[in-house]
Amino acid sequence: MDVREEMLIAKNDTYGPPEVVKLQKRPRPEPSDHQILVRVFASTVSSADSRLRSRRVPRGFHFMVGLLYGFSRPKYDCLGADLAGEVVAIGKAVQHFQVGDRVVADLGIKLGGHAQFKLLSVKDVIAKIPVGVTYAQATSLVFGGLTALSFLRDKLKLQSGERLLVIGAGGAVGSAAVQLGKIMGAHVVGVCSASKAADVKALGAVEVIDYQSTDWRRAPGQYDVILDNVGDSDFAFAKVRHKLSPGGRLGLVVADLPATLQSLWISMFNRQKVFAGPIAPNTSDLEYLLSLCREKRLDPLISQTFPFEKIVEAHRVVDSGHKLGSVVIEL
């Protein structure tokens, strides 16, 4: 008989609306030789969680997502691609971590952050949280920060002095991109609703375009880099290329399969380039973002925080499509 201590996880046994997520009990796991056990104190409910829970995924990716996570019923234990917490147990072969360490992790496609305890491998993307950075801040850096950094620095190669347009500047990725763009020396313009304009300007945007009153495609000016976080370019490159400078680059954080494939073709035969596709998170990038946060140069935007027992409400906020920054759950 299993007499291990129990923990709570937020699990959806079926796909559907936020209400399918229920708190369930599970035995608390124990680490093997190369694992650490983390007591989770914070995680985010992201747009990725919303898409997986509801199975509203970009066109062309339904089969791939079904293979990974299940066609008729979810195969994952619980959602949550990030977590921050405290190491409470370590395997006998673990050297880099100790009990009591404050850590943050990118769980990626393995998920599992919406649980009171989580086993991590020492090979996972894990970083120690520096003094002065909260659990909520640390976990909010993962999805938004790592995505924005990978696109701006690695895919789009943003340079100091360039003009950067961030579409969806009020979201988790967009708000991180505004701040990182400023750190990288760019002239940053954000596209968001009027209700988010003050927050986006406070993050470092020189100008904000209210998409509810102005179509950014028809507004004056061109940009060296455009980062689309919401699929607003809808993807017809001919409709947006006039907004790019002659050597401009467009990054599609949200793209369906046809747009992802088309981006490769466009980049092969045009001076203007389009980049899409997944990122490859790593520990050094996470440590870099944490250092910026510790130095008060990067502050992840958090709009709402919910206790674990109200995680369904957190999902509802994300499902609205109008959340500001990150939505955090505290466990």
MIDO-836730 format. One record per residue (C-alpha): residue number from 1; residue in three letters; x, y, z. Coordinates in steps of 0.05 Angstrom, whole numbers. Example, Ala and Ser with C-alpha at 12.3 -4.5 7.8 and 13.67 -1.06 7.14 Angstrom:
@n->1 res->ALA px->246 py->-90 pz->156 $
@n->2 res->SER px->273 py->-21 pz->143 $
END
This chain:
@n->1 res->MET px->0 py->0 pz->0 $
@n->2 res->ASP px->26 py->69 pz->-19 $
@n->3 res->VAL px->33 py->110 pz->45 $
@n->4 res->ARG px->69 py->170 pz->14 $
@n->5 res->GLU px->45 py->239 pz->31 $
@n->6 res->GLU px->-7 py->267 pz->-17 $
@n->7 res->MET px->-6 py->330 pz->-60 $
@n->8 res->LEU px->-55 py->368 pz->-103 $
@n->9 res->ILE px->-51 py->376 pz->-178 $
@n->10 res->ALA px->-97 py->414 pz->-225 $
@n->11 res->LYS px->-118 py->363 pz->-277 $
@n->12 res->ASN px->-166 py->363 pz->-335 $
@n->13 res->ASP px->-188 py->292 pz->-352 $
@n->14 res->THR px->-223 py->317 pz->-414 $
@n->15 res->TYR px->-212 py->374 pz->-464 $
@n->16 res->GLY px->-258 py->433 pz->-458 $
@n->17 res->PRO px->-272 py->499 pz->-423 $
@n->18 res->PRO px->-238 py->522 pz->-359 $
@n->19 res->GLU px->-288 py->484 pz->-316 $
@n->20 res->VAL px->-257 py->417 pz->-337 $
@n->21 res->VAL px->-197 py->433 pz->-293 $
@n->22 res->LYS px->-205 py->401 pz->-224 $
@n->23 res->LEU px->-159 py->395 pz->-164 $
@n->24 res->GLN px->-142 py->323 pz->-152 $
@n->25 res->LYS px->-99 py->286 pz->-101 $
@n->26 res->ARG px->-37 py->247 pz->-120 $
@n->27 res->PRO px->18 py->213 pz->-79 $
@n->28 res->ARG px->77 py->259 pz->-70 $
@n->29 res->PRO px->134 py->233 pz->-113 $
@n->30 res->GLU px->205 py->218 pz->-90 $
@n->31 res->PRO px->268 py->236 pz->-130 $
@n->32 res->SER px->312 py->184 pz->-163 $
@n->33 res->ASP px->388 py->190 pz->-165 $
@n->34 res->HIS px->389 py->248 pz->-216 $
@n->35 res->GLN px->326 py->284 pz->-197 $
@n->36 res->ILE px->305 py->339 pz->-149 $
@n->37 res->LEU px->237 py->348 pz->-117 $
@n->38 res->VAL px->211 py->419 pz->-118 $
@n->39 res->ARG px->156 py->447 pz->-73 $
@n->40 res->VAL px->120 py->492 pz->-123 $
@n->41 res->PHE px->101 py->561 pz->-99 $
@n->42 res->ALA px->83 py->595 pz->-165 $
@n->43 res->SER px->67 py->578 pz->-237 $
@n->44 res->THR px->32 py->614 pz->-294 $
@n->45 res->VAL px->-30 py->598 pz->-333 $
@n->46 res->SER px->-8 py->616 pz->-403 $
@n->47 res->SER px->-41 py->620 pz->-471 $
@n->48 res->ALA px->-6 py->553 pz->-486 $
@n->49 res->ASP px->-43 py->522 pz->-427 $
@n->50 res->SER px->-108 py->550 pz->-453 $
@n->51 res->ARG px->-97 py->522 pz->-523 $
@n->52 res->LEU px->-78 py->453 pz->-498 $
@n->53 res->ARG px->-135 py->449 pz->-448 $
@n->54 res->SER px->-186 py->469 pz->-501 $
@n->55 res->ARG px->-150 py->437 pz->-561 $
@n->56 res->ARG px->-155 py->504 pz->-598 $
@n->57 res->VAL px->-87 py->498 pz->-631 $
@n->58 res->PRO px->-62 py->534 pz->-694 $
@n->59 res->ARG px->-84 py->505 pz->-760 $
@n->60 res->GLY px->-43 py->445 pz->-783 $
@n->61 res->PHE px->-18 py->426 pz->-713 $
@n->62 res->HIS px->-78 py->386 pz->-688 $
@n->63 res->PHE px->-48 py->319 pz->-708 $
@n->64 res->MET px->20 py->334 pz->-678 $
@n->65 res->VAL px->-11 py->359 pz->-613 $
@n->66 res->GLY px->-56 py->298 pz->-612 $
@n->67 res->LEU px->5 py->252 pz->-617 $
@n->68 res->LEU px->40 py->288 pz->-560 $
@n->69 res->TYR px->-18 py->300 pz->-513 $
@n->70 res->GLY px->-75 py->254 pz->-533 $
@n->71 res->PHE px->-131 py->257 pz->-586 $
@n->72 res->SER px->-193 py->242 pz->-545 $
@n->73 res->ARG px->-167 py->251 pz->-474 $
@n->74 res->PRO px->-106 py->287 pz->-446 $
@n->75 res->LYS px->-45 py->244 pz->-435 $
@n->76 res->TYR px->-9 py->295 pz->-391 $
@n->77 res->ASP px->-19 py->293 pz->-316 $
@n->78 res->CYS px->-29 py->368 pz->-310 $
@n->79 res->LEU px->-15 py->431 pz->-348 $
@n->80 res->GLY px->36 py->485 pz->-332 $
@n->81 res->ALA px->100 py->495 pz->-372 $
@n->82 res->ASP px->137 py->534 pz->-317 $
@n->83 res->LEU px->145 py->534 pz->-242 $
@n->84 res->ALA px->183 py->567 pz->-186 $
@n->85 res->GLY px->194 py->537 pz->-118 $
@n->86 res->GLU px->240 py->508 pz->-66 $
@n->87 res->VAL px->281 py->444 pz->-70 $
@n->88 res->VAL px->257 py->397 pz->-15 $
@n->89 res->ALA px->293 py->332 pz->-33 $
@n->90 res->ILE px->349 py->311 pz->-79 $
@n->91 res->GLY px->374 py->246 pz->-109 $
@n->92 res->LYS px->439 py->218 pz->-84 $
@n->93 res->ALA px->476 py->234 pz->-149 $
@n->94 res->VAL px->454 py->308 pz->-151 $
@n->95 res->GLN px->511 py->357 pz->-140 $
@n->96 res->HIS px->490 py->425 pz->-166 $
@n->97 res->PHE px->428 py->433 pz->-123 $
@n->98 res->GLN px->416 py->430 pz->-49 $
@n->99 res->VAL px->354 py->425 pz->-5 $
@n->100 res->GLY px->330 py->497 pz->7 $
@n->101 res->ASP px->351 py->524 pz->-61 $
@n->102 res->ARG px->301 py->571 pz->-93 $
@n->103 res->VAL px->293 py->550 pz->-166 $
@n->104 res->VAL px->254 py->565 pz->-229 $
@n->105 res->ALA px->245 py->516 pz->-287 $
@n->106 res->ASP px->220 py->514 pz->-358 $
@n->107 res->LEU px->183 py->448 pz->-365 $
@n->108 res->GLY px->170 py->456 pz->-439 $
@n->109 res->ILE px->127 py->403 pz->-472 $
@n->110 res->LYS px->132 py->357 pz->-411 $
@n->111 res->LEU px->87 py->405 pz->-371 $
@n->112 res->GLY px->67 py->390 pz->-299 $
@n->113 res->GLY px->76 py->458 pz->-265 $
@n->114 res->HIS px->5 py->461 pz->-238 $
@n->115 res->ALA px->21 py->416 pz->-179 $
@n->116 res->GLN px->43 py->426 pz->-108 $
@n->117 res->PHE px->106 py->384 pz->-119 $
@n->118 res->LYS px->144 py->369 pz->-183 $
@n->119 res->LEU px->202 py->322 pz->-199 $
@n->120 res->LEU px->256 py->353 pz->-243 $
@n->121 res->SER px->316 py->322 pz->-277 $
@n->122 res->VAL px->382 py->357 pz->-267 $
@n->123 res->LYS px->385 py->360 pz->-344 $
@n->124 res->ASP px->322 py->403 pz->-346 $
@n->125 res->VAL px->323 py->479 pz->-357 $
@n->126 res->ILE px->330 py->499 pz->-284 $
@n->127 res->ALA px->361 py->561 pz->-253 $
@n->128 res->LYS px->371 py->585 pz->-183 $
@n->129 res->ILE px->330 py->646 pz->-165 $
@n->130 res->PRO px->374 py->704 pz->-141 $
@n->131 res->VAL px->359 py->744 pz->-78 $
@n->132 res->GLY px->310 py->800 pz->-92 $
@n->133 res->VAL px->270 py->762 pz->-145 $
@n->134 res->THR px->203 py->733 pz->-123 $
@n->135 res->TYR px->175 py->665 pz->-142 $
@n->136 res->ALA px->120 py->700 pz->-182 $
@n->137 res->GLN px->170 py->742 pz->-220 $
@n->138 res->ALA px->215 py->683 pz->-234 $
@n->139 res->THR px->161 py->638 pz->-263 $
@n->140 res->SER px->133 py->696 pz->-304 $
@n->141 res->LEU px->201 py->704 pz->-338 $
@n->142 res->VAL px->198 py->634 pz->-368 $
@n->143 res->PHE px->145 py->634 pz->-422 $
@n->144 res->GLY px->145 py->708 pz->-440 $
@n->145 res->GLY px->218 py->724 pz->-428 $
@n->146 res->LEU px->251 py->664 pz->-461 $
@n->147 res->THR px->205 py->669 pz->-522 $
@n->148 res->ALA px->218 py->744 pz->-531 $
@n->149 res->LEU px->293 py->736 pz->-521 $
@n->150 res->SER px->299 py->679 pz->-570 $
@n->151 res->PHE px->260 py->715 pz->-624 $
@n->152 res->LEU px->292 py->784 pz->-616 $
@n->153 res->ARG px->364 py->763 pz->-605 $
@n->154 res->ASP px->371 py->697 pz->-643 $
@n->155 res->LYS px->318 py->694 pz->-698 $
@n->156 res->LEU px->309 py->768 pz->-714 $
@n->157 res->LYS px->378 py->793 pz->-693 $
@n->158 res->LEU px->352 py->860 pz->-667 $
@n->159 res->GLN px->406 py->914 pz->-668 $
@n->160 res->SER px->415 py->977 pz->-628 $
@n->161 res->GLY px->382 py->1036 pz->-662 $
@n->162 res->GLU px->332 py->995 pz->-702 $
@n->163 res->ARG px->257 py->1007 pz->-701 $
@n->164 res->LEU px->218 py->950 pz->-668 $
@n->165 res->LEU px->143 py->941 pz->-672 $
@n->166 res->VAL px->114 py->894 pz->-620 $
@n->167 res->ILE px->44 py->870 pz->-636 $
@n->168 res->GLY px->8 py->845 pz->-574 $
@n->169 res->ALA px->54 py->887 pz->-530 $
@n->170 res->GLY px->10 py->878 pz->-469 $
@n->171 res->GLY px->16 py->802 pz->-465 $
@n->172 res->ALA px->68 py->759 pz->-431 $
@n->173 res->VAL px->114 py->754 pz->-491 $
@n->174 res->GLY px->99 py->824 pz->-517 $
@n->175 res->SER px->112 py->859 pz->-450 $
@n->176 res->ALA px->178 py->822 pz->-444 $
@n->177 res->ALA px->196 py->840 pz->-516 $
@n->178 res->VAL px->183 py->914 pz->-503 $
@n->179 res->GLN px->232 py->914 pz->-445 $
@n->180 res->LEU px->284 py->871 pz->-479 $
@n->181 res->GLY px->279 py->914 pz->-542 $
@n->182 res->LYS px->294 py->975 pz->-500 $
@n->183 res->ILE px->352 py->940 pz->-466 $
@n->184 res->MET px->380 py->922 pz->-535 $
@n->185 res->GLY px->377 py->995 pz->-556 $
@n->186 res->ALA px->317 py->993 pz->-603 $
@n->187 res->HIS px->264 py->1046 pz->-614 $
@n->188 res->VAL px->204 py->1007 pz->-590 $
@n->189 res->VAL px->132 py->1017 pz->-613 $
@n->190 res->GLY px->77 py->975 pz->-582 $
@n->191 res->VAL px->10 py->953 pz->-610 $
@n->192 res->CYS px->-43 py->939 pz->-557 $
@n->193 res->SER px->-111 py->962 pz->-532 $
@n->194 res->ALA px->-119 py->1031 pz->-502 $
@n->195 res->SER px->-130 py->1000 pz->-433 $
@n->196 res->LYS px->-59 py->972 pz->-435 $
@n->197 res->ALA px->-24 py->1032 pz->-465 $
@n->198 res->ALA px->-1 py->1063 pz->-400 $
@n->199 res->ASP px->30 py->997 pz->-377 $
@n->200 res->VAL px->65 py->986 pz->-443 $
@n->201 res->LYS px->94 py->1057 pz->-443 $
@n->202 res->ALA px->118 py->1046 pz->-372 $
@n->203 res->LEU px->156 py->985 pz->-396 $
@n->204 res->GLY px->195 py->1027 pz->-447 $
@n->205 res->ALA px->153 py->1035 pz->-510 $
@n->206 res->VAL px->166 py->1103 pz->-542 $
@n->207 res->GLU px->98 py->1101 pz->-576 $
@n->208 res->VAL px->35 py->1058 pz->-570 $
@n->209 res->ILE px->-15 py->1044 pz->-626 $
@n->210 res->ASP px->-85 py->1028 pz->-603 $
@n->211 res->TYR px->-107 py->971 pz->-649 $
@n->212 res->GLN px->-180 py->984 pz->-633 $
@n->213 res->SER px->-177 py->1053 pz->-666 $
@n->214 res->THR px->-118 py->1048 pz->-713 $
@n->215 res->ASP px->-96 py->994 pz->-761 $
@n->216 res->TRP px->-21 py->989 pz->-753 $
@n->217 res->ARG px->-15 py->967 pz->-825 $
@n->218 res->ARG px->-42 py->1034 pz->-848 $
@n->219 res->ALA px->-5 py->1077 pz->-797 $
@n->220 res->PRO px->55 py->1116 pz->-823 $
@n->221 res->GLY px->126 py->1090 pz->-815 $
@n->222 res->GLN px->167 py->1027 pz->-827 $
@n->223 res->TYR px->203 py->981 pz->-780 $
@n->224 res->ASP px->267 py->941 pz->-782 $
@n->225 res->VAL px->236 py->886 pz->-739 $
@n->226 res->ILE px->163 py->868 pz->-727 $
@n->227 res->LEU px->147 py->817 pz->-673 $
@n->228 res->ASP px->76 py->790 pz->-679 $
@n->229 res->ASN px->53 py->755 pz->-615 $
@n->230 res->VAL px->-21 py->747 pz->-632 $
@n->231 res->GLY px->-24 py->725 pz->-705 $
@n->232 res->ASP px->-46 py->795 pz->-726 $
@n->233 res->SER px->-8 py->791 pz->-792 $
@n->234 res->ASP px->-59 py->737 pz->-809 $
@n->235 res->PHE px->-9 py->710 pz->-849 $
@n->236 res->ALA px->-8 py->744 pz->-916 $
@n->237 res->PHE px->61 py->772 pz->-924 $
@n->238 res->ALA px->40 py->817 pz->-982 $
@n->239 res->LYS px->-6 py->854 pz->-933 $
@n->240 res->VAL px->49 py->871 pz->-883 $
@n->241 res->ARG px->114 py->874 pz->-922 $
@n->242 res->HIS px->105 py->949 pz->-936 $
@n->243 res->LYS px->113 py->960 pz->-861 $
@n->244 res->LEU px->183 py->929 pz->-862 $
@n->245 res->SER px->246 py->966 pz->-882 $
@n->246 res->PRO px->283 py->937 pz->-943 $
@n->247 res->GLY px->322 py->890 pz->-899 $
@n->248 res->GLY px->267 py->882 pz->-847 $
@n->249 res->ARG px->250 py->819 pz->-808 $
@n->250 res->LEU px->182 py->794 pz->-785 $
@n->251 res->GLY px->176 py->745 pz->-727 $
@n->252 res->LEU px->113 py->703 pz->-720 $
@n->253 res->VAL px->108 py->678 pz->-648 $
@n->254 res->VAL px->38 py->652 pz->-663 $
@n->255 res->ALA px->35 py->618 pz->-731 $
@n->256 res->ASP px->-3 py->560 pz->-761 $
@n->257 res->LEU px->32 py->506 pz->-801 $
@n->258 res->PRO px->21 py->539 pz->-870 $
@n->259 res->ALA px->50 py->605 pz->-844 $
@n->260 res->THR px->109 py->569 pz->-814 $
@n->261 res->LEU px->125 py->534 pz->-879 $
@n->262 res->GLN px->113 py->597 pz->-920 $
@n->263 res->SER px->162 py->636 pz->-876 $
@n->264 res->LEU px->218 py->590 pz->-899 $
@n->265 res->TRP px->201 py->601 pz->-973 $
@n->266 res->ILE px->195 py->676 pz->-965 $
@n->267 res->SER px->262 py->681 pz->-930 $
@n->268 res->MET px->297 py->642 pz->-984 $
@n->269 res->PHE px->278 py->690 pz->-1040 $
@n->270 res->ASN px->269 py->758 pz->-1007 $
@n->271 res->ARG px->314 py->808 pz->-974 $
@n->272 res->GLN px->260 py->816 pz->-923 $
@n->273 res->LYS px->257 py->755 pz->-877 $
@n->274 res->VAL px->202 py->719 pz->-839 $
@n->275 res->PHE px->217 py->675 pz->-778 $
@n->276 res->ALA px->170 py->627 pz->-742 $
@n->277 res->GLY px->175 py->561 pz->-707 $
@n->278 res->PRO px->192 py->538 pz->-636 $
@n->279 res->ILE px->248 py->563 pz->-592 $
@n->280 res->ALA px->301 py->522 pz->-555 $
@n->281 res->PRO px->303 py->547 pz->-483 $
@n->282 res->ASN px->367 py->538 pz->-443 $
@n->283 res->THR px->390 py->550 pz->-372 $
@n->284 res->SER px->439 py->605 pz->-389 $
@n->285 res->ASP px->384 py->647 pz->-421 $
@n->286 res->LEU px->340 py->637 pz->-361 $
@n->287 res->GLU px->397 py->658 pz->-315 $
@n->288 res->TYR px->408 py->720 pz->-358 $
@n->289 res->LEU px->335 py->740 pz->-352 $
@n->290 res->LEU px->338 py->729 pz->-276 $
@n->291 res->SER px->399 py->774 pz->-272 $
@n->292 res->LEU px->363 py->829 pz->-310 $
@n->293 res->CYS px->305 py->822 pz->-261 $
@n->294 res->ARG px->352 py->825 pz->-201 $
@n->295 res->GLU px->383 py->888 pz->-229 $
@n->296 res->LYS px->313 py->919 pz->-238 $
@n->297 res->ARG px->324 py->925 pz->-313 $
@n->298 res->LEU px->270 py->874 pz->-331 $
@n->299 res->ASP px->205 py->868 pz->-291 $
@n->300 res->PRO px->157 py->814 pz->-316 $
@n->301 res->LEU px->88 py->844 pz->-322 $
@n->302 res->ILE px->38 py->807 pz->-277 $
@n->303 res->SER px->-34 py->828 pz->-281 $
@n->304 res->GLN px->-69 py->779 pz->-234 $
@n->305 res->THR px->-50 py->727 pz->-182 $
@n->306 res->PHE px->-97 py->671 pz->-161 $
@n->307 res->PRO px->-93 py->620 pz->-105 $
@n->308 res->PHE px->-88 py->548 pz->-129 $
@n->309 res->GLU px->-160 py->533 pz->-112 $
@n->310 res->LYS px->-182 py->587 pz->-161 $
@n->311 res->ILE px->-143 py->562 pz->-220 $
@n->312 res->VAL px->-207 py->556 pz->-261 $
@n->313 res->GLU px->-215 py->631 pz->-255 $
@n->314 res->ALA px->-144 py->640 pz->-279 $
@n->315 res->HIS px->-160 py->598 pz->-341 $
@n->316 res->ARG px->-221 py->641 pz->-354 $
@n->317 res->VAL px->-179 py->704 pz->-354 $
@n->318 res->VAL px->-130 py->674 pz->-403 $
@n->319 res->ASP px->-187 py->648 pz->-447 $
@n->320 res->SER px->-213 py->719 pz->-453 $
@n->321 res->GLY px->-155 py->735 pz->-499 $
@n->322 res->HIS px->-145 py->803 pz->-466 $
@n->323 res->LYS px->-100 py->787 pz->-406 $
@n->324 res->LEU px->-47 py->837 pz->-387 $
@n->325 res->GLY px->22 py->805 pz->-379 $
@n->326 res->SER px->23 py->740 pz->-340 $
@n->327 res->VAL px->-30 py->707 pz->-299 $
@n->328 res->VAL px->2 py->673 pz->-238 $
@n->329 res->ILE px->-24 py->619 pz->-192 $
@n->330 res->GLU px->5 py->613 pz->-122 $
@n->331 res->LEU px->7 py->544 pz->-92 $
END
